[in-house]
């Protein structure tokens, strides 16, 4: 068979999702398989699950939680750190700010990524203007190389003072380590900004991920061969080459969640939705993000496992609440998560050995999922095993199993509501004016009840909702981004300098796209500035466009500042940081693929007993999503299913499908 298929694959904590497209034939296939210990075997299993072999595939677009899991679980490679003389303790000093100002029990600071006995100080110094005060000698480079060799590590992080202004010393030390260690991370390439602690920590984390990710990509490329292209989804919301990710594996830190948010932004633009909350509930975690005017929000300051990460990443709030989240008694309360049953043994209803009650078990007990249904081709759901897992919890609280399941579901929804609050209310967005776009294996089952809790009036469950992150990998564009400090004052505006800086950054970012075969004329350049009033701590993001007129930028900054903070003044401001993204068009516009349409009103597939709020049992019709005619209304309570996902239309809500197979749900404020 001639290679004709493109694959989007997202490896999650519980399931690996795959969407396959044959552009010439207009064919689409989708599947889910249980995630495997060896992710390379997981890729091959995902390929086989849609009836394909590697010779059939031209391109694989791949999202993964590999880097995230390695950080959270502490599976990082031992590394060495080289810093400027007098700055080796920057990882110990850190910052004095408290994450929770009024919480008396201070969370312990995580151990530094590099212990003190594997840190080296280089006799060199560059000032804040980029001029060498203390030159770096060849003898000093040779000494550093000898000391690194004695450590016996595979990877080294190099973070020198003010290297964001002049990276020559870092580059020379890196060249001197060739043949000593296979992996070197240079801070001026990864995070060319001030903030020594964040830059050093991010560089060290990148270095610690390099052996793990580079070996994985090497094995994967060896298995798929040269006939199939491999593209990795990065945390800023686009695709990058495997070669670039090998040297910058920290870019995978939010790979899978970012792919889902990127796909959600695409749907928001197509449906002309101004404010959208993407709600991705999988088996292990729930990821939420805000999309404004079809644009993904980017955040440069995030934390993972307690460590600060300074790099461009989709602004995602992640909590340990998924279908596999374990419920337990905690005194007189029920706790749900953050620990998860994962893929092995999984929830009790999977029948793979799990015995603890989970959110997925609660949903099958309440009748929302059919007992006997298959997931991932290998898991047959069993309501009896779910009930056995819930029996001790129900007995402990003196309730029925169904009441216990409703309680667990309420607690899980409350956990997710807090995450929604953090991405909306705490960022100046009225959640009631947003559309909740729900996807992931469990998202559509909780969307309507969660929307009601917030006063959200509309829910959208997109096409391919169960494998939406894999779909996002398919629709993403190749992109590379960089941000640099600028500090251009509004009172000293220099449009010509801004043009020159943007052009220089765009030229650097265009190079990997050009080498990948994308002509420069086809590349798009997006420019954003992080602006703040002089002396202000936080900056707001403003889109910038040539010719960079001062009045236009001033008006945009004040309008955004007033929306976020409730006021704007005529005080002087500055562009603190400049961000440039260069991208190529996506390989495939999946929105053009033909959607299934039905002509006649369908009969329910079945009528089953379900339990909703209030603890009452109700006869609930089940409908096949593929058989719903466009705009035909389904009144709740109802269950709508496709091959891979379940959508709950709560009592009082109304659902219908549009011409693109996106499911819309109107949510009433009060329960029926």
C-alpha positions in Angstrom: 0.0 0.0 0.0 1.3 3.5 -0.9 1.8 5.6 2.2 -1.2 8.0 2.4 -2.2 8.4 6.0 -1.4 11.0 8.6 -1.6 10.1 12.3 -2.2 12.3 15.4 -1.3 10.4 18.5 -1.6 11.6 22.1 -0.2 9.4 24.8 -2.0 10.0 28.1 -1.7 8.5 31.6 -4.5 6.0 31.0 -5.2 5.9 27.2 -3.4 6.5 24.0 -5.6 8.3 21.5 -5.1 8.2 17.7 -6.8 10.0 14.8 -5.9 8.9 11.3 -6.6 10.9 8.2 -6.2 10.0 4.5 -6.4 13.5 2.9 -6.8 12.2 -0.7 -9.7 9.8 0.2 -11.2 12.1 2.8 -11.2 9.2 5.2 -11.0 9.5 9.0 -10.4 6.8 11.7 -10.2 7.1 15.4 -9.3 4.7 18.2 -8.1 4.5 21.8 -5.8 1.9 23.3 -4.5 1.5 26.9 -1.2 3.3 27.4 1.8 1.0 27.7 4.9 1.1 29.8 7.0 1.4 26.7 5.7 4.4 24.8 7.3 3.2 21.5 5.2 0.1 21.7 2.3 2.3 22.5 2.8 4.2 19.3 2.8 1.0 17.3 -0.3 -0.3 19.1 -2.1 3.0 18.3 -1.2 2.6 14.7 -2.5 -0.9 14.6 -5.7 0.0 16.4 -6.8 2.0 13.3 -5.9 -0.8 10.9 -2.6 0.7 9.7 1.0 -0.3 9.5 3.9 2.1 9.5 4.5 1.8 5.7 0.9 3.2 5.3 1.8 6.4 7.2 3.4 9.5 5.8 3.5 11.6 9.0 3.0 11.1 12.7 2.1 14.1 14.8 2.8 13.2 18.4 1.8 14.6 21.8 3.0 13.0 25.0 3.0 13.3 28.8 6.5 11.8 29.0 8.3 14.9 30.1 5.5 15.9 32.5 5.4 12.5 34.2 9.2 12.4 34.5 9.2 15.8 36.3 6.3 15.0 38.6 7.6 11.5 39.4 11.2 12.7 39.9 12.6 10.5 37.2 15.2 13.0 36.0 18.7 12.2 35.0 21.6 13.4 37.3 23.3 16.4 35.8 26.0 19.0 36.5 25.6 22.7 36.6 28.2 25.3 35.4 27.5 28.9 36.7 29.4 32.1 36.8 31.9 32.3 39.8 29.9 33.3 42.8 26.5 32.2 41.5 26.5 28.4 42.0 24.1 28.8 44.9 21.3 30.4 42.9 19.3 27.2 43.0 19.5 27.2 46.8 18.6 30.9 47.2 15.6 30.8 44.9 12.9 33.4 45.7 11.5 34.5 49.0 7.9 34.9 47.8 5.2 32.6 49.3 2.8 30.9 47.0 0.0 31.0 49.6 0.3 34.2 51.6 -2.0 33.4 54.5 -1.3 29.7 54.8 0.8 29.3 58.0 2.1 25.8 57.1 4.6 26.6 54.4 5.0 23.9 51.8 8.6 22.7 51.9 10.8 23.9 49.0 11.7 21.1 46.6 15.3 19.9 46.7 17.5 21.7 44.1 17.7 19.9 40.8 21.5 19.9 41.1 23.2 19.0 44.4 25.9 21.3 45.6 28.7 18.8 44.9 27.9 18.7 41.2 28.0 22.5 40.6 31.0 24.2 39.1 31.9 27.9 39.0 33.4 29.4 35.8 35.9 32.2 36.2 34.2 34.6 33.7 31.8 37.6 33.9 29.6 39.4 31.4 27.8 42.6 32.4 24.2 43.6 31.8 25.1 45.2 28.5 26.7 42.0 27.2 30.3 43.1 27.5 33.0 40.8 28.9 34.3 42.0 32.2 36.3 38.9 33.0 37.3 37.0 29.8 36.9 33.2 29.6 40.2 31.5 29.0 40.9 28.3 27.2 42.5 27.0 30.3 39.4 27.6 32.3 37.3 25.7 29.8 39.7 22.7 30.0 39.5 22.7 33.8 35.7 22.7 33.7 35.8 19.8 31.2 38.1 17.8 33.5 35.8 18.4 36.5 32.7 17.4 34.5 34.3 14.2 33.4 35.0 13.3 37.0 31.3 13.6 37.8 30.4 10.8 35.4 27.1 12.5 34.3 25.6 12.5 30.8 24.1 16.0 30.8 25.3 19.4 31.8 23.4 22.7 32.3 25.3 25.9 31.6 23.8 29.1 33.0 26.1 32.1 33.2 25.2 35.6 34.5 23.8 37.9 31.8 24.2 35.3 29.0 20.8 36.4 27.7 22.7 39.5 26.4 25.8 37.6 25.2 25.9 33.8 25.0 29.4 33.6 23.7 30.9 32.2 26.9 28.2 29.6 27.3 28.7 28.5 23.7 32.5 28.2 24.2 32.1 26.1 27.3 29.5 23.9 25.6 31.9 23.3 22.7 34.6 22.4 25.2 32.4 19.7 26.6 31.9 17.9 23.3 33.2 14.4 23.7 32.9 14.6 27.5 29.1 14.5 27.8 26.5 13.8 25.1 24.0 16.4 26.3 24.5 20.1 27.0 21.8 22.7 27.7 22.7 26.4 27.2 20.5 28.9 29.0 20.8 31.7 26.4 19.3 29.3 23.8 16.5 28.1 26.1 15.5 31.2 28.0 17.3 34.3 26.8 15.9 36.5 29.7 17.0 37.9 33.1 15.7 36.2 36.3 18.8 34.1 37.1 16.9 31.6 39.4 14.2 30.8 36.9 16.5 30.7 33.9 19.0 28.4 35.7 16.3 26.1 37.1 14.7 25.8 33.6 18.0 25.1 32.0 18.8 22.4 34.6 15.4 20.8 34.2 15.9 20.8 30.4 19.3 19.1 30.8 17.8 16.5 33.2 15.2 15.6 30.6 17.5 15.4 27.6 18.8 11.8 28.1 15.2 10.4 28.6 13.6 12.2 25.7 16.5 12.0 23.2 16.7 8.2 23.7 13.0 7.8 23.3 13.0 9.9 20.0 16.0 8.0 18.8 14.3 4.6 19.4 11.0 5.9 17.9 12.7 7.2 14.8 14.6 3.9 14.4 11.3 2.0 14.5 9.3 4.1 12.2 12.1 4.6 9.6 12.9 7.4 7.3 9.7 7.0 5.2 7.5 8.4 7.9 7.9 12.0 9.2 7.8 12.6 13.0 6.6 15.9 14.5 6.3 16.6 18.2 3.6 18.8 19.7 5.2 21.4 22.1 3.9 23.2 25.1 3.4 26.5 23.3 0.7 25.1 21.1 2.4 23.9 17.8 4.5 21.2 16.2 8.3 21.0 16.1 10.8 18.6 14.6 12.1 15.7 16.6 15.6 17.1 16.2 14.7 20.4 17.8 12.8 18.7 20.7 15.8 16.4 21.4 17.8 19.5 22.5 14.8 21.2 24.1 12.8 18.5 25.7 11.3 20.8 28.3 9.1 22.1 25.5 7.2 18.9 25.9 6.2 19.7 29.5 2.5 20.3 28.6 2.5 18.6 25.2 -0.7 16.6 25.5 -2.9 19.3 27.2 -1.6 22.0 24.9 -2.7 20.0 21.9 -6.3 19.8 23.2 -6.3 23.6 23.9 -5.0 24.3 20.4 -7.8 22.2 18.9 -10.4 23.9 21.1 -9.2 27.3 19.8 -9.7 26.1 16.3 -13.3 25.1 17.1 -13.8 28.4 18.8 -12.8 30.3 15.7 -14.9 28.2 13.4 -18.0 28.7 15.7 -17.2 32.4 16.3 -17.1 32.0 20.1 -15.5 35.0 21.9 -14.8 33.3 25.3 -14.3 29.6 25.6 -13.2 27.5 28.6 -11.5 24.3 27.3 -12.4 21.5 29.7 -10.3 18.3 29.1 -11.1 15.5 31.6 -9.2 12.3 31.0 -8.5 9.3 33.0 -5.8 10.8 35.3 -6.1 14.6 35.2 -8.4 17.5 34.2 -6.9 20.4 32.3 -8.7 23.7 31.8 -7.7 26.8 29.9 -9.3 30.0 28.7 -9.5 31.0 25.0 -10.2 34.6 24.1 -11.3 35.6 20.6 -10.0 32.3 19.3 -6.5 32.8 20.7 -4.7 30.4 23.0 -3.4 32.1 26.1 0.4 31.7 26.6 2.1 31.9 30.0 5.8 32.1 30.6 5.7 31.5 34.3 4.6 28.1 35.4 5.5 25.5 38.0 5.8 21.8 37.8 6.3 19.6 40.9 7.1 22.8 42.8 9.8 23.9 40.4 9.5 27.2 38.4 9.6 26.9 34.6 10.4 29.9 32.6 9.4 29.2 29.0 6.4 29.8 26.7 3.6 27.3 27.5 -0.1 27.2 26.9 -1.8 28.6 30.1 -3.3 25.4 31.5 -4.6 24.7 35.0 -4.1 21.0 35.8 -5.6 19.1 38.7 -5.5 15.5 39.7 -9.2 14.8 38.9 -10.0 12.3 36.2 -12.1 9.3 35.5 -9.5 7.2 37.4 -9.3 9.5 40.4 -9.7 7.4 43.6 -12.4 8.3 46.2 -11.8 7.6 49.9 -13.2 8.5 53.3 -11.4 11.3 55.1 -13.0 11.7 58.5 -16.5 12.9 57.8 -15.8 13.9 54.2 -15.1 12.2 50.9 -11.9 13.0 49.1 -11.4 12.4 45.4 -7.9 12.3 43.9 -5.3 13.4 43.2 -4.0 9.8 43.1 -5.4 7.8 40.2 -5.9 4.2 39.3 -4.3 5.0 36.0 -4.2 2.4 33.2 -3.0 -0.4 35.4 -4.9 -1.6 37.4 -7.4 1.1 36.4 -10.8 1.7 37.9 -12.6 -1.3 39.3 -15.1 -1.4 36.5 -12.2 -2.1 34.0 -11.9 -5.6 35.6 -8.1 -5.4 35.5 -7.6 -5.8 39.2 -8.6 -2.4 40.5 -10.5 -2.5 43.8 -10.7 1.1 44.9 -13.8 3.3 44.0 -13.1 5.9 41.3 -15.0 8.6 39.4 -15.4 6.2 36.4 -17.0 3.6 38.7 -19.4 6.2 40.0 -20.5 7.1 36.5 -21.2 3.5 35.5 -23.1 2.9 38.8 -25.3 5.9 38.0 -26.1 4.4 34.6 -24.3 6.9 32.5 -22.1 4.2 30.9 -23.4 0.9 29.7 -22.1 -2.2 31.5 -20.4 -4.5 29.1 -19.2 -1.7 26.8 -15.6 -2.1 25.4 -13.0 0.6 25.8 -9.7 0.6 23.9 -10.5 -2.8 22.4 -9.3 -4.6 25.5 -11.4 -3.3 28.4 -15.0 -4.5 29.0 -16.7 -2.4 31.6 -18.4 -4.3 34.5 -20.9 -2.5 36.8 -20.8 -5.3 39.3 -17.1 -4.7 40.0 -17.8 -1.0 40.4 -20.5 -1.7 42.9 -18.2 -4.0 44.9 -15.6 -1.2 45.0 -18.2 1.3 46.3 -19.8 -0.9 48.8 -17.3 -0.1 51.7 -17.6 3.6 51.0 -21.4 3.5 51.0 -21.4 1.4 54.2 -19.0 3.8 56.0 -21.4 6.7 55.4 -24.6 4.8 55.8 -25.9 5.5 52.3 -26.9 3.5 49.3 -24.3 2.7 46.6 -26.1 5.1 44.2 -26.0 7.9 46.8 -22.3 7.3 47.4 -21.7 7.5 43.7 -23.6 10.8 43.4 -21.5 12.2 46.3 -18.2 11.2 44.7 -19.4 12.8 41.4 -20.3 16.1 43.3 -16.8 16.2 45.0 -15.1 15.6 41.6 -17.1 18.4 40.1 -16.3 20.7 43.0 -12.6 20.0 42.4 -12.9 20.9 38.8 -14.9 24.0 39.5 -12.0 25.4 41.5 -9.8 24.9 38.5 -12.3 26.8 36.3 -12.4 29.6 38.8 -8.6 30.0 38.6 -8.6 30.4 34.8 -11.6 32.8 34.7 -12.5 34.8 37.8 -8.9 35.1 39.0 -7.9 36.4 35.5 -10.7 39.0 35.1 -13.0 36.8 33.0 -16.7 36.3 33.8 -17.2 32.6 33.5 -21.0 33.1 32.9 -20.2 34.7 29.6 -18.1 31.7 28.4 -18.9 28.6 26.5 -17.6 25.4 28.1 -16.0 23.2 25.4 -15.7 19.7 26.9 -13.6 16.9 25.6 -11.5 14.0 26.8 -12.7 10.6 27.8 -14.7 11.9 30.8 -15.2 15.6 30.1 -18.6 15.4 28.3 -20.0 13.3 31.2 -19.4 16.1 33.7 -19.8 19.2 31.5 -23.4 20.1 32.0 -23.5 19.7 35.8 -20.2 21.7 36.0 -21.6 24.4 33.7 -24.7 24.7 35.9 -22.5 25.2 39.0 -20.8 28.2 37.4 -23.9 29.6 35.7 -22.5 28.8 32.2 -25.3 28.6 29.7 -23.8 26.7 26.8 -21.7 23.6 26.4 -20.1 22.4 23.2 -18.8 18.8 22.7 -16.7 18.9 19.6 -16.2 16.3 17.0 -13.6 13.7 17.9 -14.1 14.8 21.5 -12.7 11.6 23.1 -9.5 11.8 21.1 -9.4 15.6 20.9 -5.8 16.1 21.8 -4.8 13.7 19.1 -7.1 15.7 16.8 -5.2 18.8 17.9 -1.9 17.3 16.9 -3.4 16.7 13.5 -4.6 20.3 13.0 -1.6 22.1 14.5 0.9 24.1 12.6 4.7 23.8 12.8 5.9 26.7 14.9 8.9 28.0 16.8 8.8 30.9 19.3 11.2 33.0 21.3 10.9 35.8 23.8 13.5 38.4 24.8 13.6 41.3 27.2 13.2 44.7 25.5 12.4 47.4 28.1 11.3 49.9 25.5 9.6 52.9 27.2 6.5 54.5 25.8 8.2 57.9 26.3 11.2 56.7 24.2 9.3 54.9 21.5 11.5 53.6 18.6 9.5 51.8 15.9 12.6 51.3 13.8 14.4 49.5 16.6 11.3 47.3 17.2 11.2 46.4 13.5 14.9 45.4 13.5 14.6 43.3 16.7 11.5 41.5 15.4 13.2 40.8 12.0 16.3 39.4 13.7 14.3 37.1 15.9 12.1 36.0 13.0 15.1 35.1 10.9 16.5 32.8 13.6 13.1 31.1 14.1 12.5 30.7 10.4 15.6 28.6 9.9 14.2 25.2 11.2 11.0 25.7 9.2 13.0 26.4 6.1 15.1 23.3 6.7 11.9 21.3 7.1 10.8 22.3 3.6 8.5 25.3 4.4 9.3 28.2 2.0 9.9 31.5 3.8 7.1 33.1 1.8 4.6 30.7 3.3 5.7 31.3 6.9 3.6 33.5 9.2 5.1 35.8 11.9 3.1 36.7 15.0 4.5 39.4 17.4 3.3 40.0 21.0 4.6 42.4 23.6 4.3 42.0 27.4 3.5 45.5 28.5 3.4 47.0 32.0 3.2 50.4 33.7 6.7 51.6 34.7 7.4 50.0 38.1 4.5 47.5 37.9 5.3 43.8 38.6 3.0 42.0 36.2 2.7 42.5 32.5 -0.2 42.0 30.1 0.1 40.5 26.6 -0.7 42.7 23.6 -0.6 41.7 19.9 1.7 43.9 17.9 1.8 44.6 14.2 4.0 46.7 11.9 4.4 49.6 11.6 4.1 49.5 15.5 2.3 52.8 15.8 2.6 54.2 19.4 -1.1 55.4 19.6 -2.4 52.0 18.5 -0.2 50.1 21.0 -1.1 52.5 23.8 -4.9 52.1 23.1 -4.6 48.3 23.1 -2.6 48.2 26.3 -5.0 50.5 28.2 -8.1 48.5 27.0 -6.6 45.2 28.0 -5.4 46.6 31.4 -8.8 48.0 32.2 -10.5 44.7 31.3 -8.1 42.7 33.5 -7.7 45.1 36.4 -10.6 47.5 36.2 -8.6 50.6 35.5 -6.1 52.2 33.1 -4.1 55.5 33.5 -2.1 57.8 31.3 1.1 56.9 33.1 4.2 55.9 31.2 4.5 52.2 30.3 7.1 49.9 28.7 7.4 46.8 26.6 9.0 44.5 29.1 9.4 41.4 26.9 9.0 40.8 23.1 7.6 37.5 21.9 7.9 36.3 18.3 6.4 33.2 16.8 7.1 31.9 13.3 4.8 29.2 11.9 3.9 27.3 8.8 0.3 26.3 7.7 -1.0 23.0 9.2 -0.6 19.9 7.2 -4.3 19.2 7.0 -7.5 21.2 7.5 -9.7 18.6 9.1 -12.6 20.9 9.3 -13.1 20.3 5.6 -13.6 16.6 6.0 -17.1 15.4 5.3 -19.3 15.0 8.4 -22.0 12.3 8.8 -25.5 13.5 8.5 -28.8 11.8 9.2 -32.2 12.6 7.6 -34.8 11.4 10.0 -35.4 11.7 13.7 -33.8 8.7 15.4 -35.3 6.3 17.9 -33.5 5.8 21.2 -31.0 3.0 21.1 -32.3 1.9 24.5 -34.1 3.2 27.7 -32.1 2.7 30.8 -32.3 3.6 34.5 -30.1 6.6 35.5 -29.7 8.5 38.7 -29.3 12.3 38.7 -29.2 15.0 41.3 -31.8 14.6 44.0 -31.1 10.8 44.1 -34.1 9.9 42.0 -34.0 7.2 39.4 -35.2 8.2 35.9 -35.8 6.3 32.7 -33.3 7.8 30.3 -33.0 7.3 26.5 -29.7 6.6 24.9 -29.0 8.0 21.4 -26.3 7.2 18.8 -24.5 10.5 18.1 -23.8 9.4 14.5 -27.6 9.2 13.8 -28.6 12.6 15.0 -29.9 14.9 12.2 -28.5 18.4 12.1 -30.4 20.8 14.5 -32.6 18.0 15.8 -33.2 18.7 19.5 -32.6 16.1 22.3 -34.3 17.0 25.6 -32.7 15.9 28.8 -32.4 13.7 30.6 -30.7 11.8 27.8 -27.4 10.0 27.1 -25.7 10.6 23.7 -22.9 8.1 22.7 -20.5 7.6 19.9 -18.0 4.8 19.7 -15.6 6.3 22.2 -17.4 8.9 24.4 -20.5 9.5 26.4 -22.3 12.8 26.7 -24.8 13.4 29.6 -27.6 15.7 28.8 -28.9 16.5 32.3 -32.6 17.1 33.1 -33.7 20.5 31.8 -30.8 20.8 29.2 -31.3 20.5 25.4 -28.8 19.2 22.9 -28.4 19.3 19.1 -25.7 18.6 16.5 -24.5 21.1 13.9 -23.3 20.5 10.3 -19.7 20.0 11.4 -20.8 17.3 14.0 -20.1 19.5 17.0 -22.7 18.9 19.7 -24.3 22.0 21.3 -26.0 21.8 24.7 -28.2 24.7 26.1 -27.9 24.6 29.9 -30.8 25.9 32.0 -29.8 27.8 35.1 -32.1 25.7 37.4 -32.4 21.9 37.5 -35.5 20.4 36.2 
